[in-house]
């Protein structure tokens, strides 16, 4: 076996979709195993399967401790990668209401909202040890595939990856960010008529922001802080970091900062991805 992925996360966050995408990428997928048999199954299949994905969710807690099972597998197969899917709580409520499915913890609670809150509490330690956390709140299947493919490909290349995301605070913060920076305290190009329809990638907006006192200094401070974090992450064996930069609508200031920060890390020979989550919403 060359690759082993444990796919887990919150109910309604898209594990079934992700499992299908992993199958498209050549993984042999097994769904909802009891935690105690995860290692045994991986061991049995190791000689016959090159790429294995095991899906664990909140239902697996009925049969044992997921966290201990994951640690056991990672000790025996150090190349194991844990992918955790999550989404905003109100989004999960909407998804369950739309599909009319019951939450796995519904019998232990009085409402879907309470079931989701309980699941977040139970799964928080798993989320903390995951190698990759993906917030599917605003992702379509194609975007989810891109995130999975990028993560799995980069792990094999042993290159540190810096993911930079711009977003609008009014649409909610990305849940998968390691660091979140606020740039709303800088003047907003939105209130300048000729700049309003443009984005932070347009030269006119760039020139406007470059002239503002403190922009360059703040950008350099973010860069310095993330460099410190990267050095510690690499020492602990992590291979990527996600940095989110937010303004009000996610169209001007955050886009500019994300582009500039991404270019700064590209110049240091890191693998960089830049995503402008909300640029088309404003």
N, C-alpha and C positions, 0 to 999 in steps of 0.2 A: 504494500500500500504506500502510495506516494503523497496523498493528500487526505486529511480527515477534517471534516467540518462538523461542528455541533451547532445546529441552528435552533435558537430559542427566542423567547421574547413574550410580549404581552398578547393576550387573546385579541384577535381582530386587527393586529398590526400588519398582517400580510405574510405569515409564515407559509401558508399553503402556496401562495403565489411565488414566494422565494424558493420553496422546495422545487416547484416546477421549473423555475429558471436554472436552478442548480442541476437538475436532470438534463436540461438543454446543454449545459456546459460539460456534460459527461459524468456527472456524479451519480452513484447508485444511492438512492435515498430510502431511508427507513424512518417511518413516522411513529412518534409517541411510544418509545420503549420505556419500560420501567428502569429507573436509574441504575439499579444493581446489576443489570445485565448489559449495560452499555459497553463496558470493556470486553466482556466475553464475546459479544457480537462482533465488535471491531477485530478481536483476535481471530475469530473464526473466518472472517472475510478478508483478512489482511493479505493472504497469499493469492487470492483470486480477483480482488477488486483494487484498481489503482486509485480511484477517487471515491471516497465514501462520505455521505452526509447523513447525520443522525438528527432527527427533529425531536426536541424535548419541549414540553409546554407545562402549564400549570397542572394539567391532569396527571403528569408524572409524579407530582408531589404525593399523590395518593399511595404510591408504591415505594417512596424513599426520598433521600436527600439528593437533589439535583447537583448542588454545589460540590458535595463530596465526590459524586460520580464524575463530574467534569475535572476536578483536580486529579483524580485517580487516572483518568484517561490521558491527561496532559503530562503526567509524570511518566507514563509508560510510552506514550507517543508524543514527544516534545513538539512535533510539527503540527499538532492539533490547533485549529483556529476556531474560536467561539464567536459566532455572529448573533447579535441580539437585536431584534426588531421592536420598536416602540412607536407610539404616536401620542398626540395630545389627547387628554382624557375626554374632552368634549367630542373630538373626532371619533374616538372609539365608541362612545355612546351612540352617535349618529350611525355608525356602521352597523352596530347590532340592531338598532331600530329599523334600518333600511332592509337588512337581510332577514329580520324576524327570527334570528337565531338566539338561543339562550346562552348566557355566559356560563362557562364551566363552574363558576363559584356561585351561581344564582341560588342554589339550595341552601347555601350558608349565609345568605344576605337577603335584604328586603327589596333591593332594586339593582338595576344594572350599574348605576353610579357607585353604589356601595361595593358591588362585586369588583369593579375595576379598581377602586381605591384599595381593597384588600389584596388584589393581585399585585398592584404596584408595591405594596409593603412586603409581600412575600418574596417577590422577584428582585428586590433592589440589590441584594448582594450578588446575584448572578449578573446583573447589569454592570456592576462595578468591576467584575473580573473579565468581562468580554473583551476580545481583541478588536472588535468593531461593533459600534452601536449605530444603527440606521434609524433615523426618524422618518417614518413613511407618511406623516401627516399630509404632505403636499406632493408626494411622489406618485407618478404613474408607473406601470410595469416596466416601461422602457428605461426610465430613470433608475429604477431599482436594479434592473439588470446591469446598467452601466456601473453603479456603485459596487455591486458584487463582483463583476468582472475585473474592475480596476483593483479592488482589494486583493483578490486571489492572484492576479497576475503579478502585482507588485511584490507580494510576499515571496514569490518564487525568485524574483530578481534581487532580493535582499537590498533594496534601495529605500531610504527613508522618504516617506510621502508626506507632503504638506497639503492638506485640503483647506482651501479658503472659500468661505461662503459669505456673500452679502445678503442681507435680508431687511425687511421692514418690521419694526417693532409692532406696528398695528396689526400685522398678520401673525404674530406669535414668534417666539424665539426657537431656533433649531434645537431639538432635544439631544442631538448627537454631537454637539460641539464640546470640545475640551476647554476652550476659552471663548468668551463672548466680550466684545468691546463695543462701547457705545460712542457714536460720533454725532449724536443729535445736538451737541452743544456748539457745533460750528454752523455758520450761516447756511441757510437752505437755498440752493439754486432754484427750487420749485417756485419761489416767490419772485423770480425774475422772468418776465414774460418770454423773452427769447431763449431762455434756458429750460423752461418748464417741459417742453416736449422732448428734450434731449436726455441722455443718460450720462452716468459717470465715465463712460467709455469715450464720449465725444470730447474733442479737443477743447471746445469752448468751455465746457464744464470743468475740465482739468485745469485750464488756465485760471478760471475763477477761483478754484479751491487752492491752487498752489500759492496764490497771492495772500491768502488768509493767514494771519499770524497764529502760529501754534500748530498748524496742520503738519508741516514737515517734522517738527519736534515730536508730536504725538505718534506719527507713523514710525519714526525711528525708535521710540520707546517700546511700541508694540513689537517691532522686529527684535529688539534686544531681549525682551521678556520671553518671546517664543523661542529664541535661540537657546536661552537657559533651559527652558522646559525640554526642548529637543535633546539636549545633551544628557539630561537626566532620564528621559524616556529611552534613549538608545542604551544607556547603562543598564536599564531594567529589561532590555530585550524587546521593547515596543518598536514598531516600525512605521508609525504614522501618527499624525496629530491633526485635529480639525479645529480651525480658527474661524469664528463667526464674527462679522462686523455689521452692526445694525444702525440704521438711521430711521427716520419716521416711516417712509414709504418704501425703502429699499431700491430706489431708482437713481439717486445722484451721489450723495456723499459716501454711502456704504460701498457702492459699486466702485467709485474712485479708489477708496482705501483698499478694497480687496484686490483690484488690479495692480496697484502699486506694490502692495505687500507680496503678492504672488510673484511679481517680477524680481523683487529683492531676493526671494528665496531661489528663484530660477538661476540667478547669478551665482548662487552658492552650490549649484549642481545637485539640488534636491529635485525629486520628482514632485511637480506641483499640479494640482487641479484647482480650477477656479469656477465656482458656481454662483450665478446671480439668481437667487431663488425667486425674488419678487419683482424683478426689473420690469416685467410686462404687466404687472397688476396695477401699477399707479397711473 
